[in-house]
């Protein structure tokens, strides 16, 4: 079988980190599938390699018809476009550090060979640590800091990760691609951190015979809060003001949406439902010491100007 990994450029920086995401099962809030795209565009990252798709994806499964099949575009009987699965590595230099950004599609099969190709790239690029991101839906307040669950590859990493305002997952069930790769990373002594953000999703069906639910398909607040952790961990100095603004806009939009639903469908008891969600929630904000000092100094300068 053809070599899975192809690399045509290696990072020039002496310190290199990686952020990775996939089109995958644990993709609530489009965190895993779209946050890498955000970073690629923001940093003007260039493609430096990929994992070839051959042998990792099903063409079809009984009863699914065209669900798994590649999409083709024909004109006059000739192929103009044929979709292929993309697993690409991009590179940018940010704050004097090298940043590899991986955007992939969860494999259907031969995941061990896929993992070997992924970590061969990690080692070839000289990556010190990989952060993988994902999202899961849950009944969590839309206007509060997102809960972040953490998985890691090496036991010695836990003490450091405690300062990132995370809970350490006790989940038991079907594995995600990120957690599986964290498991595989330990064999090679590679540092992998997986951050899963909980994305707001509300089910009001208990108060109504109709299936009524709301969820955030793209959660920019979760993006912002995960990127704050990544920014701090990698010491990138990356401005996240645009994500912060999108986060504020999202909060305002969600409030308006819930207010409208409470007014037009009082039988759903939206306000009572949201009050219960807030009551059961314990906020755990990520406030690194650098941010605390910046906030305190900002307040002092503002008072001085006044």
Phi, psi and omega in degrees: 000146183296147177306129185286323186263134174232126180233132177237002174204142178244150181301142178270338184291152180279336178241121185230135175236171180221141166244136184226142176213161184223154160284109193207181179296310183275069186234030177304142180071011184054032183291307186288324186276330189246338177299320175302320177300318178303313182292321179300314181290319183293325184260001184055042181292148180247148181287131183236358180175174177201165170259123181294145187279345188301127176091356183254350189229141176284147175274323178198162172228145183307130177089352183264349181056253185255013186302318184263349187287147172299151178269134179239147173239122180247145172225119181059032177086358181246139181294122173264331184204138174227119181293139172230153178289137185248129174223088194244144175254131177239159184220139174213159173251125185227123177058034180080000178251155171271134179235114173267132180241123181250131177234113187228177176235125184308128181288152176273333186204169180054046186294333180292319176293323176298314179299318179299318179295318180299312183282337169299320178293317178305314180289321179296326180277352181071032183288130180279323181207142176249129170252123176253142185236148178201177181217150175227144180279146177194161178280087183231146182301135181287338186256015179242164177301136181291140170290140181234122177263146188232138172233144181219161189267329186238131184307325184293347184279341190299316183302318179293319187289342179300334183279359183264019176054057181236163165252146181266122192297135171248023183298145172224122182161200180300135186279147172270165179298323181294313181294323178295318180291326175298320176299315181292330182295327183299326180298333183253008178067029183262134179282118175232131174242132176245122175251120173250119177266141176274124187255132183303131175211127186237132180244110182262014187293338178295335181261004184208145176290349181261149179283102182236118180215159178224138173211161179265106180288330174230109187255090182292336176293318177297320177303312183298316184288326174290319180293329174299318179293315180296316179303315181289316182297318182269353181055052184274332184066029183278129177290129180243021183299326179295319177293323178298317178297317178297324178297314178297319178297319180296318179299316179295319179294319180293321177299314180297320181296316180290322177298318179294319179294320179297325181284319186271340180225068184300337181295342179282344179053052185299316184295320178295319179298313182292327177296321178293319177300315181294322182295325183273356186264136174245114183283139180228077187290147175272111182229080177297155185304323180300319179293322179297313179298319180298318180294315181296316179295321178300318178296320180295316180295322180296316178296322180295317179297321180293000000 
